[in-house]
Each structure stands twice: as C-alpha cells, then as structure tokens.
Amino acid sequence: MALIAYSGSRKQSAGSRPPPRPYTDHVPDSRDKRRRSDLDLFVLALIEAGISTPYELQISAGLSPGATIPALRRLVTGGWASQAKPGRRGRTEHRITPSGRRHVESTWRQLIEDGPSGDSDADLRAALLALFVGGDRRLASEFLRGSAEKIRSSLRAARQQHAELDQPPLAAWYQRLRAEALKSVARAEASGILAISRRLPAKPTSKGRSK
C-alpha cells in the first residue's frame, strides 16, 4: 500500500527542530486545584440560585454529573453546602451555608486575578461569577477578551513551528490534519468567546439567592 510505504529513518536528524505539535500543547495546563476551584464556586453559586441537585445542574446548567457530584461532595465536606436526605428518585438537594456564601463572595475575584486559563468553559464560569456575584460586567467582559486572546496566542505560537519528523506518511498526515482541525476549533472558540464578551447582560437582575 502506497499510503504506508516508508523507507526513511524515524529518528530525528541532528540539529533539526522538534516536530509541530497541536496548538493545545502551547496552552499551559491549569493546575487541577484551579480547575476544581472555578467549578466548585460556580456550582455553589448555582445552589444559591436554587439549582440544588446533580440532575438540576445537568438539565438547567449543562454540567455533567461526573463533574458536579465530586464538586458537591467537596462543598459538603468543606462546610460550604449542606445535604438534605434523598428525596424522590434518590435525588438529593443541597443548600448553601452561611460560610459557603461568604466563600463565594470572597473567592471569586481570585479566579479573575489569576487570569484566563484558555479553557473556555472554566473562563466562562469565572466571568459569570464576576458578573453575577461581583456585579462587575466590565471586569467579566475584559476577562473573556483575555481568554480569547490567550487562545489566539496559542495559535500564533503553533504557526511558528514548521519542521517535521522524518516519519511515515500515515502518521505525518494524521498529525498534520488533526492539528489543522484543532486550530479551526480554536479559532471558532476564540471568536465565540469574544462575541460573548460583548453580549453579557448590562446588569444582573438578581444574584438568585435561594429562599
């Protein structure tokens, strides 16, 4: 098969540059602690708004149970949320505690000060906390613009790499086309985040405190 015919060495020649990598390799990987922090604060704010079970978090906010169930456990263990007895169909409601409310109001700004991560979901959560908890639309919008720029910066860094390893065409084309697909997704993602930064509500109607 001509597609996989290959007679060259797979070793990189001396002095050659490293092979191009998907743009995501240029985006610093946020620490797991930070990823948990933005999700935990966001879930806590949603609980305060009255969305209190894993099912409601999935249906109303689009958050997967695989992410929210561990988050809810952390919030209960930390004393920031309380857990009621399982109700119908085993669904368990949660309530924000006074310390949980103080935690959200005193911690959301740290996410903004840490700067965008380049993870669009995490950055959107942080921006919405700035808007709905902090009441600062300008800060939320600027944060999202920074997130879009971070993604675009990763694309510019990826374009600067042109060298390729001497490798089978099948592997080379897979790597090249996958990188192009990821770049296309990133460009669309950056444009979408930038558009969102301009469409944020001028002023939250309510912080949505649970009764």
Beta strands, then each sheet from edge to edge (+ up, - down):
strand 1: 81-83
strand 2: 94-96
sheet 1: 1+ 2-
end
